[in-house]
Amino acid sequence: MIKSLANIFKVNDLRNKILFVVAMVAVYRLGVFIRVPGVDSIAISQLKDTANQQGALGFPPQKDASRHSTGLRRRAIPPGAEVEEVGA
């Protein structure tokens, strides 16, 4: 597997595409720290605090999403129901 990853960098076109993607991710990550003129940082921090407490867009925050998904799965298949396997 290491050889196949090393071969990717031998192909000029693939190397250029991978380096471009890495550079764009780096620019995006660095751009997060640049302050935008005219944006009130206090209002943004209050918005974050409100979203953390009350949930974004009026939805309550989910502390444990896996708990909710397993609850839905348990309700979707009633107890004692036979489930046939797909592709068997």
Biopython code that builds the backbone (N, CA, C, O; Angstrom):
import numpy as np
from Bio.PDB.StructureBuilder import StructureBuilder

atoms = [
    (1, "MET", "N", (0.819, -1.186, 0.000)),
    (1, "MET", "CA", (0.000, 0.000, 0.000)),
    (1, "MET", "C", (0.870, 1.261, 0.000)),
    (1, "MET", "O", (0.530, 2.260, -0.633)),
    (2, "ILE", "N", (1.976, 1.202, 0.705)),
    (2, "ILE", "CA", (2.877, 2.356, 0.730)),
    (2, "ILE", "C", (3.448, 2.601, -0.660)),
    (2, "ILE", "O", (3.637, 3.747, -1.068)),
    (3, "LYS", "N", (3.722, 1.519, -1.385)),
    (3, "LYS", "CA", (4.252, 1.670, -2.746)),
    (3, "LYS", "C", (3.228, 2.334, -3.662)),
    (3, "LYS", "O", (3.582, 3.156, -4.507)),
    (4, "SER", "N", (1.949, 1.968, -3.488)),
    (4, "SER", "CA", (0.928, 2.576, -4.342)),
    (4, "SER", "C", (0.779, 4.064, -4.023)),
    (4, "SER", "O", (0.553, 4.873, -4.924)),
    (5, "LEU", "N", (0.907, 4.428, -2.737)),
    (5, "LEU", "CA", (0.866, 5.848, -2.398)),
    (5, "LEU", "C", (2.083, 6.587, -2.935)),
    (5, "LEU", "O", (1.980, 7.740, -3.355)),
    (6, "ALA", "N", (3.216, 5.935, -2.922)),
    (6, "ALA", "CA", (4.426, 6.556, -3.467)),
    (6, "ALA", "C", (4.312, 6.716, -4.981)),
    (6, "ALA", "O", (4.823, 7.684, -5.544)),
    (7, "ASN", "N", (3.646, 5.773, -5.637)),
    (7, "ASN", "CA", (3.477, 5.863, -7.092)),
    (7, "ASN", "C", (2.580, 7.023, -7.491)),
    (7, "ASN", "O", (2.705, 7.545, -8.599)),
    (8, "ILE", "N", (1.678, 7.435, -6.611)),
    (8, "ILE", "CA", (0.809, 8.568, -6.911)),
    (8, "ILE", "C", (1.649, 9.816, -7.155)),
    (8, "ILE", "O", (1.344, 10.613, -8.042)),
    (9, "PHE", "N", (2.707, 9.985, -6.365)),
    (9, "PHE", "CA", (3.526, 11.179, -6.503)),
    (9, "PHE", "C", (4.490, 11.099, -7.679)),
    (9, "PHE", "O", (5.135, 12.092, -8.017)),
    (10, "LYS", "N", (4.597, 9.939, -8.303)),
    (10, "LYS", "CA", (5.427, 9.830, -9.502)),
    (10, "LYS", "C", (4.685, 10.319, -10.736)),
    (10, "LYS", "O", (5.307, 10.764, -11.700)),
    (11, "VAL", "N", (3.361, 10.238, -10.713)),
    (11, "VAL", "CA", (2.553, 10.716, -11.832)),
    (11, "VAL", "C", (2.369, 12.217, -11.658)),
    (11, "VAL", "O", (1.833, 12.676, -10.649)),
    (12, "ASN", "N", (2.817, 12.971, -12.649)),
    (12, "ASN", "CA", (2.870, 14.426, -12.559)),
    (12, "ASN", "C", (1.485, 15.039, -12.354)),
    (12, "ASN", "O", (1.325, 15.928, -11.517)),
    (13, "ASP", "N", (0.483, 14.581, -13.103)),
    (13, "ASP", "CA", (-0.852, 15.162, -13.011)),
    (13, "ASP", "C", (-1.480, 14.903, -11.642)),
    (13, "ASP", "O", (-2.067, 15.809, -11.051)),
    (14, "LEU", "N", (-1.363, 13.685, -11.138)),
    (14, "LEU", "CA", (-1.919, 13.366, -9.819)),
    (14, "LEU", "C", (-1.216, 14.153, -8.717)),
    (14, "LEU", "O", (-1.863, 14.650, -7.794)),
    (15, "ARG", "N", (0.103, 14.265, -8.813)),
    (15, "ARG", "CA", (0.860, 15.012, -7.812)),
    (15, "ARG", "C", (0.394, 16.463, -7.772)),
    (15, "ARG", "O", (0.204, 17.027, -6.695)),
    (16, "ASN", "N", (0.208, 17.072, -8.954)),
    (16, "ASN", "CA", (-0.240, 18.469, -8.997)),
    (16, "ASN", "C", (-1.626, 18.629, -8.389)),
    (16, "ASN", "O", (-1.885, 19.593, -7.668)),
    (17, "LYS", "N", (-2.513, 17.688, -8.677)),
    (17, "LYS", "CA", (-3.874, 17.778, -8.136)),
    (17, "LYS", "C", (-3.876, 17.609, -6.618)),
    (17, "LYS", "O", (-4.577, 18.337, -5.916)),
    (18, "ILE", "N", (-3.109, 16.669, -6.116)),
    (18, "ILE", "CA", (-3.054, 16.437, -4.670)),
    (18, "ILE", "C", (-2.430, 17.639, -3.967)),
    (18, "ILE", "O", (-2.926, 18.065, -2.924)),
    (19, "LEU", "N", (-1.375, 18.180, -4.509)),
    (19, "LEU", "CA", (-0.739, 19.356, -3.898)),
    (19, "LEU", "C", (-1.668, 20.567, -3.936)),
    (19, "LEU", "O", (-1.669, 21.374, -3.006)),
    (20, "PHE", "N", (-2.457, 20.701, -5.001)),
    (20, "PHE", "CA", (-3.419, 21.799, -5.079)),
    (20, "PHE", "C", (-4.478, 21.673, -3.989)),
    (20, "PHE", "O", (-4.817, 22.658, -3.334)),
    (21, "VAL", "N", (-5.002, 20.464, -3.792)),
    (21, "VAL", "CA", (-6.024, 20.247, -2.763)),
    (21, "VAL", "C", (-5.443, 20.524, -1.378)),
    (21, "VAL", "O", (-6.090, 21.168, -0.553)),
    (22, "VAL", "N", (-4.240, 20.047, -1.121)),
    (22, "VAL", "CA", (-3.608, 20.290, 0.185)),
    (22, "VAL", "C", (-3.388, 21.791, 0.392)),
    (22, "VAL", "O", (-3.600, 22.302, 1.492)),
    (23, "ALA", "N", (-2.968, 22.491, -0.651)),
    (23, "ALA", "CA", (-2.748, 23.935, -0.533)),
    (23, "ALA", "C", (-4.064, 24.675, -0.271)),
    (23, "ALA", "O", (-4.088, 25.614, 0.525)),
    (24, "MET", "N", (-5.155, 24.269, -0.926)),
    (24, "MET", "CA", (-6.444, 24.928, -0.714)),
    (24, "MET", "C", (-6.983, 24.663, 0.696)),
    (24, "MET", "O", (-7.586, 25.548, 1.304)),
    (25, "VAL", "N", (-6.771, 23.471, 1.210)),
    (25, "VAL", "CA", (-7.195, 23.173, 2.586)),
    (25, "VAL", "C", (-6.379, 24.019, 3.565)),
    (25, "VAL", "O", (-6.920, 24.522, 4.550)),
    (26, "ALA", "N", (-5.089, 24.177, 3.300)),
    (26, "ALA", "CA", (-4.245, 24.986, 4.169)),
    (26, "ALA", "C", (-4.673, 26.454, 4.131)),
    (26, "ALA", "O", (-4.719, 27.112, 5.170)),
    (27, "VAL", "N", (-4.983, 26.967, 2.950)),
    (27, "VAL", "CA", (-5.443, 28.358, 2.823)),
    (27, "VAL", "C", (-6.758, 28.538, 3.566)),
    (27, "VAL", "O", (-6.950, 29.543, 4.251)),
    (28, "TYR", "N", (-7.658, 27.584, 3.440)),
    (28, "TYR", "CA", (-8.943, 27.662, 4.140)),
    (28, "TYR", "C", (-8.742, 27.664, 5.650)),
    (28, "TYR", "O", (-9.344, 28.467, 6.362)),
    (29, "ARG", "N", (-7.896, 26.767, 6.130)),
    (29, "ARG", "CA", (-7.663, 26.675, 7.575)),
    (29, "ARG", "C", (-6.988, 27.939, 8.109)),
    (29, "ARG", "O", (-7.306, 28.384, 9.212)),
    (30, "LEU", "N", (-6.071, 28.519, 7.352)),
    (30, "LEU", "CA", (-5.426, 29.761, 7.782)),
    (30, "LEU", "C", (-6.392, 30.941, 7.708)),
    (30, "LEU", "O", (-6.300, 31.873, 8.507)),
    (31, "GLY", "N", (-7.316, 30.901, 6.748)),
    (31, "GLY", "CA", (-8.290, 31.979, 6.597)),
    (31, "GLY", "C", (-9.268, 32.073, 7.743)),
    (31, "GLY", "O", (-9.896, 33.113, 7.937)),
    (32, "VAL", "N", (-9.407, 31.022, 8.496)),
    (32, "VAL", "CA", (-10.306, 31.036, 9.652)),
    (32, "VAL", "C", (-9.826, 32.043, 10.688)),
    (32, "VAL", "O", (-10.640, 32.636, 11.396)),
    (33, "PHE", "N", (-8.542, 32.239, 10.784)),
    (33, "PHE", "CA", (-7.976, 33.093, 11.827)),
    (33, "PHE", "C", (-7.892, 34.558, 11.422)),
    (33, "PHE", "O", (-7.532, 35.394, 12.251)),
    (34, "ILE", "N", (-8.210, 34.898, 10.181)),
    (34, "ILE", "CA", (-8.148, 36.290, 9.723)),
    (34, "ILE", "C", (-9.463, 36.977, 10.074)),
    (34, "ILE", "O", (-10.540, 36.488, 9.735)),
    (35, "ARG", "N", (-9.363, 38.102, 10.749)),
    (35, "ARG", "CA", (-10.565, 38.844, 11.126)),
    (35, "ARG", "C", (-11.084, 39.637, 9.932)),
    (35, "ARG", "O", (-10.311, 40.194, 9.154)),
    (36, "VAL", "N", (-12.400, 39.675, 9.804)),
    (36, "VAL", "CA", (-13.045, 40.404, 8.718)),
    (36, "VAL", "C", (-13.475, 41.771, 9.242)),
    (36, "VAL", "O", (-14.154, 41.846, 10.266)),
    (37, "PRO", "N", (-13.095, 42.854, 8.562)),
    (37, "PRO", "CA", (-13.483, 44.181, 9.030)),
    (37, "PRO", "C", (-15.002, 44.354, 8.999)),
    (37, "PRO", "O", (-15.666, 43.919, 8.058)),
    (38, "GLY", "N", (-15.539, 44.990, 10.029)),
    (38, "GLY", "CA", (-16.967, 45.264, 10.076)),
    (38, "GLY", "C", (-17.785, 44.197, 10.769)),
    (38, "GLY", "O", (-18.987, 44.384, 10.964)),
    (39, "VAL", "N", (-17.175, 43.077, 11.151)),
    (39, "VAL", "CA", (-17.895, 42.015, 11.842)),
    (39, "VAL", "C", (-17.640, 42.163, 13.335)),
    (39, "VAL", "O", (-16.492, 42.218, 13.775)),
    (40, "ASP", "N", (-18.708, 42.227, 14.104)),
    (40, "ASP", "CA", (-18.607, 42.408, 15.544)),
    (40, "ASP", "C", (-18.272, 41.076, 16.199)),
    (40, "ASP", "O", (-19.101, 40.166, 16.210)),
    (41, "SER", "N", (-17.067, 40.951, 16.746)),
    (41, "SER", "CA", (-16.636, 39.680, 17.334)),
    (41, "SER", "C", (-17.408, 39.346, 18.605)),
    (41, "SER", "O", (-17.579, 38.172, 18.932)),
    (42, "ILE", "N", (-17.875, 40.359, 19.321)),
    (42, "ILE", "CA", (-18.667, 40.118, 20.538)),
    (42, "ILE", "C", (-20.014, 39.508, 20.165)),
    (42, "ILE", "O", (-20.490, 38.586, 20.827)),
    (43, "ALA", "N", (-20.629, 40.030, 19.097)),
    (43, "ALA", "CA", (-21.912, 39.485, 18.647)),
    (43, "ALA", "C", (-21.752, 38.044, 18.157)),
    (43, "ALA", "O", (-22.631, 37.213, 18.386)),
    (44, "ILE", "N", (-20.646, 37.745, 17.490)),
    (44, "ILE", "CA", (-20.402, 36.381, 17.018)),
    (44, "ILE", "C", (-20.229, 35.437, 18.195)),
    (44, "ILE", "O", (-20.756, 34.325, 18.174)),
    (45, "SER", "N", (-19.497, 35.861, 19.227)),
    (45, "SER", "CA", (-19.314, 34.991, 20.396)),
    (45, "SER", "C", (-20.632, 34.787, 21.136)),
    (45, "SER", "O", (-20.879, 33.698, 21.655)),
    (46, "GLN", "N", (-21.488, 35.815, 21.195)),
    (46, "GLN", "CA", (-22.804, 35.651, 21.805)),
    (46, "GLN", "C", (-23.669, 34.692, 20.986)),
    (46, "GLN", "O", (-24.423, 33.898, 21.550)),
    (47, "LEU", "N", (-23.562, 34.764, 19.680)),
    (47, "LEU", "CA", (-24.308, 33.862, 18.807)),
    (47, "LEU", "C", (-23.873, 32.410, 19.024)),
    (47, "LEU", "O", (-24.703, 31.502, 19.067)),
    (48, "LYS", "N", (-22.559, 32.205, 19.161)),
    (48, "LYS", "CA", (-22.052, 30.851, 19.425)),
    (48, "LYS", "C", (-22.559, 30.328, 20.763)),
    (48, "LYS", "O", (-22.979, 29.176, 20.867)),
    (49, "ASP", "N", (-22.519, 31.187, 21.796)),
    (49, "ASP", "CA", (-22.990, 30.777, 23.119)),
    (49, "ASP", "C", (-24.471, 30.418, 23.089)),
    (49, "ASP", "O", (-24.884, 29.423, 23.684)),
    (50, "THR", "N", (-25.274, 31.230, 22.393)),
    (50, "THR", "CA", (-26.702, 30.961, 22.291)),
    (50, "THR", "C", (-26.953, 29.660, 21.541)),
    (50, "THR", "O", (-27.816, 28.875, 21.935)),
    (51, "ALA", "N", (-26.208, 29.424, 20.465)),
    (51, "ALA", "CA", (-26.379, 28.193, 19.689)),
    (51, "ALA", "C", (-25.978, 26.978, 20.513)),
    (51, "ALA", "O", (-26.603, 25.924, 20.396)),
    (52, "ASN", "N", (-24.954, 27.103, 21.340)),
    (52, "ASN", "CA", (-24.542, 25.981, 22.182)),
    (52, "ASN", "C", (-25.561, 25.674, 23.273)),
    (52, "ASN", "O", (-25.735, 24.517, 23.654)),
    (53, "GLN", "N", (-26.232, 26.704, 23.775)),
    (53, "GLN", "CA", (-27.199, 26.506, 24.854)),
    (53, "GLN", "C", (-28.567, 26.089, 24.325)),
    (53, "GLN", "O", (-29.175, 25.152, 24.843)),
    (54, "GLN", "N", (-29.048, 26.778, 23.303)),
    (54, "GLN", "CA", (-30.406, 26.556, 22.829)),
    (54, "GLN", "C", (-30.459, 25.722, 21.562)),
    (54, "GLN", "O", (-31.521, 25.205, 21.217)),
    (55, "GLY", "N", (-29.376, 25.580, 20.879)),
    (55, "GLY", "CA", (-29.352, 24.853, 19.619)),
    (55, "GLY", "C", (-29.453, 25.816, 18.448)),
    (55, "GLY", "O", (-30.092, 26.865, 18.542)),
    (56, "ALA", "N", (-28.821, 25.451, 17.355)),
    (56, "ALA", "CA", (-28.827, 26.297, 16.174)),
    (56, "ALA", "C", (-30.159, 26.146, 15.445)),
    (56, "ALA", "O", (-30.715, 25.049, 15.392)),
    (57, "LEU", "N", (-30.658, 27.207, 14.902)),
    (57, "LEU", "CA", (-31.891, 27.242, 14.120)),
    (57, "LEU", "C", (-33.102, 26.760, 14.905)),
    (57, "LEU", "O", (-34.079, 26.301, 14.313)),
    (58, "GLY", "N", (-33.052, 26.857, 16.219)),
    (58, "GLY", "CA", (-34.187, 26.480, 17.040)),
    (58, "GLY", "C", (-34.276, 25.003, 17.363)),
    (58, "GLY", "O", (-35.178, 24.590, 18.093)),
    (59, "PHE", "N", (-33.363, 24.195, 16.840)),
    (59, "PHE", "CA", (-33.357, 22.772, 17.164)),
    (59, "PHE", "C", (-32.568, 22.564, 18.445)),
    (59, "PHE", "O", (-31.535, 23.206, 18.637)),
    (60, "PRO", "N", (-33.026, 21.688, 19.322)),
    (60, "PRO", "CA", (-32.263, 21.468, 20.555)),
    (60, "PRO", "C", (-30.927, 20.802, 20.256)),
    (60, "PRO", "O", (-30.840, 19.989, 19.335)),
    (61, "PRO", "N", (-29.885, 21.129, 21.015)),
    (61, "PRO", "CA", (-28.582, 20.511, 20.766)),
    (61, "PRO", "C", (-28.616, 19.032, 21.116)),
    (61, "PRO", "O", (-29.262, 18.627, 22.083)),
    (62, "GLN", "N", (-27.917, 18.229, 20.322)),
    (62, "GLN", "CA", (-27.849, 16.790, 20.573)),
    (62, "GLN", "C", (-26.536, 16.487, 21.264)),
    (62, "GLN", "O", (-25.466, 16.641, 20.674)),
    (63, "LYS", "N", (-26.612, 16.064, 22.492)),
    (63, "LYS", "CA", (-25.411, 15.735, 23.249)),
    (63, "LYS", "C", (-24.832, 14.405, 22.795)),
    (63, "LYS", "O", (-23.615, 14.254, 22.693)),
    (64, "ASP", "N", (-25.708, 13.438, 22.522)),
    (64, "ASP", "CA", (-25.250, 12.106, 22.135)),
    (64, "ASP", "C", (-26.084, 11.642, 20.952)),
    (64, "ASP", "O", (-27.146, 11.048, 21.132)),
    (65, "ALA", "N", (-25.608, 11.911, 19.746)),
    (65, "ALA", "CA", (-26.370, 11.570, 18.547)),
    (65, "ALA", "C", (-26.488, 10.064, 18.367)),
    (65, "ALA", "O", (-27.481, 9.588, 17.815)),
    (66, "SER", "N", (-25.490, 9.302, 18.823)),
    (66, "SER", "CA", (-25.556, 7.851, 18.630)),
    (66, "SER", "C", (-26.702, 7.250, 19.435)),
    (66, "SER", "O", (-27.308, 6.265, 19.013)),
    (67, "ARG", "N", (-27.000, 7.830, 20.580)),
    (67, "ARG", "CA", (-28.099, 7.330, 21.399)),
    (67, "ARG", "C", (-29.423, 7.495, 20.655)),
    (67, "ARG", "O", (-30.283, 6.617, 20.721)),
    (68, "HIS", "N", (-29.591, 8.608, 19.951)),
    (68, "HIS", "CA", (-30.837, 8.855, 19.239)),
    (68, "HIS", "C", (-30.973, 7.914, 18.046)),
    (68, "HIS", "O", (-32.062, 7.409, 17.772)),
    (69, "SER", "N", (-29.882, 7.680, 17.345)),
    (69, "SER", "CA", (-29.979, 6.814, 16.173)),
    (69, "SER", "C", (-30.254, 5.366, 16.561)),
    (69, "SER", "O", (-30.976, 4.671, 15.846)),
    (70, "THR", "N", (-29.705, 4.901, 17.664)),
    (70, "THR", "CA", (-29.994, 3.528, 18.074)),
    (70, "THR", "C", (-31.431, 3.407, 18.542)),
    (70, "THR", "O", (-32.050, 2.358, 18.361)),
    (71, "GLY", "N", (-31.977, 4.461, 19.143)),
    (71, "GLY", "CA", (-33.371, 4.431, 19.552)),
    (71, "GLY", "C", (-34.294, 4.345, 18.352)),
    (71, "GLY", "O", (-35.303, 3.641, 18.393)),
    (72, "LEU", "N", (-33.958, 5.058, 17.281)),
    (72, "LEU", "CA", (-34.768, 4.978, 16.074)),
    (72, "LEU", "C", (-34.682, 3.601, 15.452)),
    (72, "LEU", "O", (-35.680, 3.079, 14.955)),
    (73, "ARG", "N", (-33.514, 3.015, 15.474)),
    (73, "ARG", "CA", (-33.349, 1.697, 14.883)),
    (73, "ARG", "C", (-34.158, 0.665, 15.658)),
    (73, "ARG", "O", (-34.755, -0.231, 15.061)),
    (74, "ARG", "N", (-34.183, 0.782, 16.966)),
    (74, "ARG", "CA", (-34.935, -0.171, 17.778)),
    (74, "ARG", "C", (-36.426, -0.052, 17.508)),
    (74, "ARG", "O", (-37.134, -1.059, 17.515)),
    (75, "ARG", "N", (-36.914, 1.159, 17.270)),
    (75, "ARG", "CA", (-38.337, 1.332, 17.015)),
    (75, "ARG", "C", (-38.711, 0.926, 15.599)),
    (75, "ARG", "O", (-39.856, 0.548, 15.352)),
    (76, "ALA", "N", (-37.773, 0.995, 14.664)),
    (76, "ALA", "CA", (-38.087, 0.682, 13.274)),
    (76, "ALA", "C", (-38.345, -0.806, 13.079)),
    (76, "ALA", "O", (-39.168, -1.180, 12.244)),
    (77, "ILE", "N", (-37.657, -1.667, 13.832)),
    (77, "ILE", "CA", (-37.856, -3.106, 13.723)),
    (77, "ILE", "C", (-38.502, -3.576, 15.022)),
    (77, "ILE", "O", (-37.853, -3.590, 16.068)),
    (78, "PRO", "N", (-39.773, -3.961, 14.961)),
    (78, "PRO", "CA", (-40.440, -4.380, 16.190)),
    (78, "PRO", "C", (-39.824, -5.652, 16.758)),
    (78, "PRO", "O", (-39.305, -6.477, 16.006)),
    (79, "PRO", "N", (-39.874, -5.817, 18.075)),
    (79, "PRO", "CA", (-39.301, -7.006, 18.686)),
    (79, "PRO", "C", (-40.007, -8.260, 18.197)),
    (79, "PRO", "O", (-41.231, -8.283, 18.065)),
    (80, "GLY", "N", (-39.232, -9.299, 17.929)),
    (80, "GLY", "CA", (-39.778, -10.566, 17.482)),
    (80, "GLY", "C", (-40.029, -10.641, 15.991)),
    (80, "GLY", "O", (-40.422, -11.693, 15.485)),
    (81, "ALA", "N", (-39.810, -9.541, 15.270)),
    (81, "ALA", "CA", (-40.031, -9.557, 13.830)),
    (81, "ALA", "C", (-38.868, -10.248, 13.144)),
    (81, "ALA", "O", (-37.714, -10.090, 13.540)),
    (82, "GLU", "N", (-39.181, -11.012, 12.118)),
    (82, "GLU", "CA", (-38.135, -11.685, 11.364)),
    (82, "GLU", "C", (-37.603, -10.718, 10.299)),
    (82, "GLU", "O", (-38.364, -10.059, 9.591)),
    (83, "VAL", "N", (-36.301, -10.660, 10.214)),
    (83, "VAL", "CA", (-35.665, -9.777, 9.249)),
    (83, "VAL", "C", (-34.907, -10.644, 8.264)),
    (83, "VAL", "O", (-34.070, -11.461, 8.647)),
    (84, "GLU", "N", (-35.217, -10.449, 6.968)),
    (84, "GLU", "CA", (-34.504, -11.245, 5.968)),
    (84, "GLU", "C", (-33.234, -10.494, 5.551)),
    (84, "GLU", "O", (-33.225, -9.266, 5.471)),
    (85, "GLU", "N", (-32.195, -11.230, 5.296)),
    (85, "GLU", "CA", (-30.924, -10.626, 4.905)),
    (85, "GLU", "C", (-30.944, -10.304, 3.433)),
    (85, "GLU", "O", (-31.425, -11.093, 2.620)),
    (86, "VAL", "N", (-30.428, -9.158, 3.095)),
    (86, "VAL", "CA", (-30.364, -8.729, 1.704)),
    (86, "VAL", "C", (-29.142, -9.362, 1.060)),
    (86, "VAL", "O", (-28.059, -9.357, 1.646)),
    (87, "GLY", "N", (-29.301, -9.896, -0.115)),
    (87, "GLY", "CA", (-28.189, -10.496, -0.835)),
    (87, "GLY", "C", (-27.889, -11.924, -0.422)),
    (87, "GLY", "O", (-26.846, -12.462, -0.793)),
    (88, "ALA", "N", (-28.755, -12.535, 0.318)),
    (88, "ALA", "CA", (-28.508, -13.913, 0.761)),
    (88, "ALA", "C", (-28.983, -14.904, -0.263)),
    (88, "ALA", "O", (-28.856, -16.112, -0.059)),
]
sb = StructureBuilder()
sb.init_structure("model")
sb.init_model(0)
sb.init_chain("A")
sb.init_seg("    ")
for serial, (resi, resn, name, xyz) in enumerate(atoms, 1):
    if name == "N":
        sb.init_residue(resn, " ", resi, " ")
    sb.init_atom(name, np.array(xyz, "f"), 0.0, 1.0, " ", f" {name:<3s}", serial, name[0])
structure = sb.get_structure()
